Amino acid sequence: MILEQLRLRNFCLFRGRQTIDLSPRERNGRPLPIILFGGLNGGGKTTLLDAIQLALYGSRARCSKRSVSSYEEFLRHSIHHGVSPEEGASIVLSFRYFSEGEEHLYEVCRAWRGSAEQIREELRIFKGGSPDDWLSEHWTQLVEELIPLEVSQLFFFDAEKIRSLAEDESSSKILGTAIKALLGLDIVERLVADATVLQTRLVREAGSKDQKAQTEALQQRLREAEAGLGKAASERASLQNRLDRSREQMKQAEEAFAAGGGRHWEQRQQNGRRMAELKNQKTHIEKQLTDLAASELPLCLVPDLLKAAGQQASQERGAKDAELIGSLLTDRDQQLIDFLKGKGASAKMLRLAEQHLSADRDQRLPDSSVSRHIDLSDSGYALLVHLSERRLPDLTDQALRLVEDLAQVVREQEDVERAVAVTPEDSDIGRIVELLKSTAQQLSVLEEEAKRLDMTVQTRRAERAACEGELQSLLKGKVEAEIGQEDHQRMMLLAGRTRETMQEFLRRATAQKIDRLSALITESFRFLLRKQTFIQRISVDPETFSITLYDDTGRAIGKHRLSEGEKQIFAISVLWGLARASARPLPCIIDTPMARLDAAHRQNLIERYFPNASHQVIILSTDTEVDRRYYDVLQPSVARAFHLNYDEGERVTVAQEGYFWKEREPSASEG
């Protein structure tokens, strides 16, 4: 499939008639697959993606600008604001598609106009330049054969939203549908179904009356189950667009709530309780500090005075001890002199003894001339020592701990006060809160409806499987044995064997193709990822189509461990692997390709992915994503470049050639 041209008339920002050439081309025999669109945010890039999807799928298109409003409302709002509903708008998309060895040119023309009360839409399909009424009437069925809606989401994608492949576990269902279609497995499934239909037809033609009645009853049950499944699946698909928009609105409401101080507003009661607790803590700590201040703690302010008092008291105690010792020695010496006198010692002997004893006393006794002005008792001195060595250090430690606790409480008080200060008033945030509540309620209703429809789809699918099982058992059992006509019996047996063979072939082909797909996704991821040794293998389950990542030790790695940029690279790798494995080459449209990527990952995408993503790659980028440096890298693969020039005053976008800056166009010999 090759997109050739997009013609817009009064569609959203594109007023009047504008024609955009989307076709790739060659230069010196080398294919140039890239069509590059540059535009600022809000300048119309996503509008182009919406236009292509709307042209192809109509009311089923998952357009970014469609909210929970009806399809008619969406069409009305898609008419340029400066144009009357009577003039209306239109989209014309032309593309080439190869089928059965032939190339066909299709042109899808979707136009709508009306009044404020009603919008009328017209769809016309041209094939080979001529209008085709049958195609116009059956376009919904035909486009599903050309490019199924679920498959298109993997080729026409917003890189910001496609990250859900790495986050949403339910994505395996979408991948399963796409994998079957892209790898041709859906054809085998149809062959199995066709074989069952053939067997049923043969029973109706050749079976007995009872057999025909039984078969017809099962057929009727199967038709009812398929009709119920189709209706439920259609309702679920229609709901998905509303669900996506509601989730986006919920995200925007949550962001507005956070930006408006909603988190502080939610915590205001908790902050009030915490402020009261902190106030009580502060009062309690201050009382403890006051009690300490009323104790001996203030003496810590005069450590030198305490030290001097201790020294003075110690010296006074020494002087008292010296006086007592001197008195004892004097008594002892006098007793000795008296003893010598009694023994008749000479006067000279007594004089010498007195001199010796006096000198001995003077040598032994400490200085007793200390001034005594404190004169502490023994208990007073013991209290002074205890105060200096034990009591005051303990009081000091208690005071320091309390001061630290008080400082922590004061800091937390200040933090809570700041939080309270930025808490918006009820009148300011009331509108945001109401919007958040209504959006959450709306999302909850849609999610409940989605769950209900999912359950209905599962039930209808189980009913269909049960009917098919009963029908196949009937066809394989008694009916085959009792059919009398030889040709019909032979055809029944062949149809049964064909069905069984195709089922076995489907199982083996799925496993084989999934193995190749897993290898291609792994190769693509490692080729684009900056950390080459991070992921060693990516596996796709052939039954559930869930994707698992493995490291070099063989351990499974949760997708939540990927960074935001790695999630986007992973999602792109899955899509690239599908495109490489597919037998159905489709163009690739990428909106906002590199918003969350770092420089290394951007470089890999520019150099490795974009030039090789498909035979036709349409990139919708801002000037901060594909800037001059990256444009120079891409330029050898760029067939056409456009700048979506948005006029703020007129609110009109015009697609002009030349990206954000004019570049030299290739000469005719090069083109």
C-alpha positions, 0 to 999 in steps of 0.5 A: 500500500502506498499513500499517494495524495491527501486533499483537505477542504475546510478540515479543522485547521486546514481552511480552503482546499489544500493538496499534499503529495504523500508519495515516496520517490527515488533519487539515482535509483535509491528509494526515498521513503520519508515524507517529513512534516514539521509543525509546532505543537497545535499546528496541525500535525496530528490533524493529518493523522486524524484525516487519513484515519477518518477518510479510511474508517469513518465513524470507527476511526480513533481520532485524537480530537474526538471525545465522548461526543457523537460522530455527527458532533465530531464531524460538525466540530471538524469543519473549520471555524470560519466556514458555515456548516452548509459549506462543509468539509471533505477529505480525499485520500488516494492510495495504491494497493497491490492485489493478486499481482495487480496494482489498483489506484483507490480514491476515498472521498468523504465529505460532510455538510449540513445545518446546526441540527443535522450533518449529512456525510457522503462517501464515494470510492473511486477505483482506477479513476472511476466511481465504484458504487459497490465499493462505496456501499461495501467500503467498511468491509473492504477496508478491513481486508485492505488494512484492518482497523486494529492493524492500522493502529500499529502503523498509523500511530502516535508515539506517545500513545503507542507506549501502551504496548509496554505498559498495558497488559491487555495490548496482547489482544490487539497484538494477536489480531494484528499478528494474525492479519499481518502474518497471513494466519487469518487466511488459514483460520478462514479456511478452517471456517470454510471447511466447516461451512462446506461440511454443513452444506453437504449435510443439508444436501445429502443427510437425513431429515433428522440430520438436516434438522439438527444441523440447521438448528446448530447453524442457526445457533451459530449464526445467532452467536456470531451475530451477538459476537459481532454486535458486542465486538462492534459496540466494544470497538466503538466504546474504545475511542470514547474510553481513550478520550475519557482517560486522556481527559482524566489525565488532563484533569489530574494534571490541572488538579495537581497544578492548582494545588490539589494535593495540598488541598486534599491534605489540608485536614491532615495538615491541620491535625499535624499543626496541632500535634506540632504545637503541643510538642513544641509546648511540651519541649519548651516546658521541659526546657523551662524546668531545666532552666529552673534547676542547676542547669544555669550553672553551666554558664559559669564553668570557670567560677565552678572550677575555681570554687572547687579548687578553693574548696579543695585547698581549704580542705588541705589547709584544715588537714594540715592544721590537724596533722600539725597539732598531732605532730606537736603533741607527739613531739612534746611527749617525746621531749617529756620522755627524754627529760624523764630519762635524764637527758642532757640539756644539749640532747633535749635542744638537739631533739627539739630542733630535729623534731621542729625541722621534721614538722616543718618539712612534713606539713603542707601550707596551712596559710590558705585563705578560707572564705568558702569553708564547705562542710564535707557534705557540701564539698561532696555535693560540689564534686557531684554537681561538677562531674555528674549532674551538670553534664547530664543536664547539658545532654538533656538540654541539647537533645531538647533543643534539637527536638525543638528545632526539628519541630519548628522546621516541620511547623514551617513546612506545614505552614508553607503547605497550608499557605499554598493550599488553594481556597475552596472557591479557587479549586472548586471548579477543578475538583468538580471537573475531576469528579465528573471526569472520574465518574464518567471514566468509571461509567465507561470502564464499567461498560467496557468490562460489561462488553468484554464479558459479553464478547467472551460469553458470545465467543464461548457460545460460538465456540460451543456451537462450532464444537457441537457442529464439528462433532456432528459432522465428524461423527454420525453424519459422516458414517450415515451419509449414503451418497458416495460423492457426498461422503467422500467430500465430507471426509475430505472437508473434515480432513482439510479442516483438521489439517488446516488446524494443525497447520495453523498451530505449527505455522503460528509457532514458526512465525511467532518464533521468527517474529520474536527474533525480529522484535529482539533484533529491532530492540537491540538495534535501537536500544542504547544499552546493548546488553540490557535485553538479550531476548524478547519472546511472543507467546503463540497462544496469548500473544503476550510479550516477555523480555529476558536478560542475559541470565534468562530471567524475565524482566518486568516492563515496568523496569524500562525507562520512559524512553526505553518503553517507547523504543520497545513499542517501536521495536514491536511495530518494526518487527511486525512490519518486517515479518509481515507479508502485507507491506503498509505505510508507516505514519509516526506522530511525535516520534521522539518526545520522551527520548534522550539524545542517544535513542534519538540518534538511533531512531534517526539513523536506524529506524526511520529510513528502514521502517517501511517503504513509505514513512510519514513523520510528523515532528516538531522542530525540537525533535527533528532539528537541523542536525537530525534533518541533515542525517535524515535528508538522504532518505527524505522524498518530501518535506513540508512545514505546517505553517500555523497563523495564530490570528487566522487560526489556519494552517497551510502545508508549505514545502521546505520543512521549517527552513527552505532546502535545495530541491533535487534537480530533475535528474536526481528526482 
